[in-house]
């Protein structure tokens, strides 16, 4: 008996709500943050998730608010959420411009955080470093996905990071690269 995406999501949220109400019944839960595998536009309450297209049909805040009434709900891309979790470790982050790069087998993503707030840009695509075009005419994403050589990727990524540094002069760059853990 298979369930639909929405039925699975409802089951998951019911379970999380029950767990949190048991463990945080003292009022210490202050809100709900949702990191999605794609972009989210609050003005239209819409998502664009290549890896999870079913999510594009869900009213995320509305669905979550059924299980967490009266709670603030924040929805953003997983990379913006990851970036925000990392910057808290940086002293004086609210006075700095920080770039966060996440590089894995699926490509290059990231976030730009000036003065403690994610820069989304006019089309909510700021920080999508994987769309940077390199001298060969390819994007960073396509090179990382196609390459079998960490050395080859590292050289292209280093040049791209250098160009971004020269362009924007950030105070801090955070690189998260599970591809290069050895």
Secondary structure as GFF3:
##gff-version 3
##sequence-region A 1 182
A	DSSP	alpha_helix	5	23	.	.	.	ID=ss1
A	DSSP	beta_strand	31	36	.	.	.	ID=ss2
A	DSSP	beta_strand	39	41	.	.	.	ID=ss3
A	DSSP	beta_strand	46	48	.	.	.	ID=ss4
A	DSSP	three_ten_helix	53	57	.	.	.	ID=ss5
A	DSSP	alpha_helix	60	67	.	.	.	ID=ss6
A	DSSP	beta_strand	72	77	.	.	.	ID=ss7
A	DSSP	alpha_helix	78	87	.	.	.	ID=ss8
A	DSSP	three_ten_helix	93	95	.	.	.	ID=ss9
A	DSSP	beta_strand	97	104	.	.	.	ID=ss10
A	DSSP	beta_strand	107	114	.	.	.	ID=ss11
A	DSSP	beta_strand	117	118	.	.	.	ID=ss12
A	DSSP	three_ten_helix	129	131	.	.	.	ID=ss13
A	DSSP	alpha_helix	140	146	.	.	.	ID=ss14
A	DSSP	alpha_helix	150	168	.	.	.	ID=ss15
A	DSSP	beta_strand	172	177	.	.	.	ID=ss16
A	DSSP	three_ten_helix	178	180	.	.	.	ID=ss17
###
